[in-house]
Amino acid sequence: MNLILIGAVTLTNTQVNDDGYLTLVSADDVDEYLNVDTIINFDYNGEILSQGIYEIPLAHNVSLAWAKVCTLSYNLELEATSVRNNFDTLLDVDSISAIDGHISSDFAVEVQISISQDGINFGDYSKFIAGDFLGQAFKFRLVLSSFNQDITPLITNFEFTIDMPDLYEAGSNTSDTSSKTIVYENNFSKAPDVQITIVNATAGDDAILTNQTDESFDIIIKNSGTNVVRTFNYFVKGY
């Protein structure tokens, strides 16, 4: 199961049951019952609430260094359970009603997204359909709905993926007898991979990279432990 439950999870009218699956909660509290022997299942002791929300932990929100166009998608796996069936998982969801996407006549599950263009201020949540989105940060949540007081959707797996287009950069420069800083032209989201080729290298030449960040890297070229001046080409790949 890939429900993201590590960290500060926001659960509103939802719960994680003993099997680790996400469901709606019931409307009644067990303490309100005079005779607990009448309770079918202590996880669900009354009518199912009509709607609940699961919001992923803040630590798992996607946050980039800059606003970029990203391809976002998700995988959601769900079943349904019935309070009148001792909450055994229904093996055949069609026995409730046929699911069309994540919606049936008895329940619905909607994936929603909230986007920030500056990494701080987020817009309202809206229905998420996989595709390309421009933003610096993204938040996700699930909205569970029940249209039958005896039925709750049961989420067994939820995960999302983000794919950012690769950025490439290439250039030439000359090393110094002290460290030299190369500043990128592109806005990378994290320190990219750097490949150095020394032009007309001499046996023993060695390029040493330090302080690699999403904005720049430092380079020294040494030969037998001594800093030397060399022309070099660099090729950078990141996102």
N, C-alpha and C positions, 0 to 999 in steps of 0.2 A: 504494500500500500504506500502511496506517495502523497497522502494528505500532509501538508506542511503544518505540523503541530508543535514544532520546537519554538520556544520563545513566547512572547506575549500574544496569544491568539485571541481574537475578538469573536466570541460566540454570543449571538443574540437569538434567543428562543431555539437554539440548537444545542446538541450535545454529541460527545463521542462515546459510543456505547462500549460494552465490555469487549466486543470484537474489534474495536478500533475504527469503527465506521461512523460516519457523520449522519445524524438524523435530526428531525424536528423533535421537540420535547412535547410532553403532554401538558394539558392546561391545569390539572389538579396536582396538589402536593400530597404525598403519602400521609402526612400528619393529619390531613383532614378526614381520613377514613377511620370510622369507628371499628370496622372489622377488616383487618388487613387480609384475612383469608379470602376476601372477595376480589382481591387484586390479581389480575392475570399475570402481570409482569411488573416487577418493581422499577424497571427502567421507564415504563410507560404505564401510568396508573389512571389514565382518563383519556378524554378526547384529545386528539392531536391538534396543536396550534396550527393556524392556517398559514403562517409564514415565519421564516427564520433566516438568519444571515450568518455566514462564516466568512471572516475576513482574514487573509493570510497575515502572518506576523510582520511587523515593520522591518525586521532584520532580513526578510526574504523579498522585500520589494526590489524591483529592478531599478538601479540608479546608475546613470552614465555620467561621464565627465562633461559631455556636451549634448545638446539636443541633436538627435540623429533619426534618420528613417530606418526603422527596424521591422523585421517580419516576425510577428507574434502568432503563436498557435497554442492550443491546449489539448489535453487528453482528459476526458471525464468519463468515468465508468460508474454506473449506478444500477441499483435494483429497487425493489419496493417491499415494504413489510406491512402487515396488517395487525392491528391490536386485537382483532377478533380471532386471529389465528395463532394466538400465544406468541406472536411476534417471531415465529419461524420465518426465515427468508423465503419469499415466494420464488420457487425455482423458475416458474414460467410467468414473467411479467405480463405476458399477453392475457393471462387469466384475470388480471385486473382490467386492463384495457391496453390496446396497442399503443406503443410508444412511437411517436413521430419526432425524431430528434431527441429532446429531453423533456417532452411534454406529452402527457396523456390526459384523459378526462378526469383522472383522480389526483394528479400531482404534476409539478413542473420544477425544473431546476434551470436557472439562468446564470451563466457566467457573465460577470460585469467587470469593466475596466475603468480606471481613473487615471488621467494622464497629466503630467506636469511638464511644462516647457522650460522651467528654470530650476527644477529639482527641489523646489520648496513649496510652491503653491500648486495645489491639485484642482482639477476640474471635477464636476459632478460625475458620479458613476453612471455608466450607460451600458447597454447590452454589448457584449464582446463577440465580434465575428472575426475569425482569423483573417489576417491580412497585414498590410503595411501601415505603420503608424509613425508619426513624427513626434518625438518627445525626448526629454532627458530622464524622466522617471515614470514608472508605471506601477500601479497597485491593482490587485485583483480581489474579487470576492465572489461567493456563491450565494444566490438567493433561492432558498428552498420554499416551495409552496405546496400546500395540500388543499384539494377541493373536496376531500372526503375525510370526515373526522376520524375515520378508522385507519387511514393510510398515511404513511410517511415515506418520502423518498429516502433512500439509503445510499450514501456516496461511499463507494469502495476504493476509488482512486481519483485523484485530481493532481495534475501537474501541468505546468506551462513551460514553453520554450521561447527563447528570443534569439533571433539570428540577425546579426548586423553585417552589412557589406564590408568586405575587406578593403583596407586602405593601403596603398603602396606609395613609397617615396624612394627616390634615388638621387644621388649627387656625388660630387667629388670635392675633395679639400686637401689641405696639406697640414700635416702634424707639426707641432712645435716641440721645442726641447722641454716644455712644461705641458701640463694637461690642457687640452683644447676642447671647448664645448661646441657641439653641433646642435642647433635648434631646429626642430621639425617645422615644416610648413603646414602639415596637416594637424587637425585636432584629434588625437587618438584618445580613446577611452581608458586605456591602460598602457603601460610600457610595452612597446612593440618589439618584435624580434629584429635584430640588427645583424647584417652580414657585412663584413669588411674584406675588401680585396686590396692589398698593397700593390701599387703599380711599380713594376721593375724592382721587385723585392730582392733584398740581399739575404743570403743564407744567415739565419739567426734572427731575422726580423720577427717581431711578435707584437700584434695589436692588442692592447689591453683596454677594455671598456669598463667604465665605472659610472656611478650615479645615473643609472638608466631610469628615466621616468617617462610619463606620457608626453612630455614636452621636449626632451633633449637627452643627450648622452655625452659623456666626457671620454676622450680617447688619448692615449699615449702609445707611441710606437717605440719599442725598445729593441736593442740589439746587444746581446751579451750584457744585459743589465743597464745599458746606457740609453738615455732618451735620444732618439734620432729624428731627423726631419725627413718625412717621406710623403709622397702623394698617395692618396688612397681613394677608392670608390666605396660608397656605402649603399646598401639596399635594405629598405625597411618594410616590414609587413606587419600590420596590426588591424585594429578596428576602432 
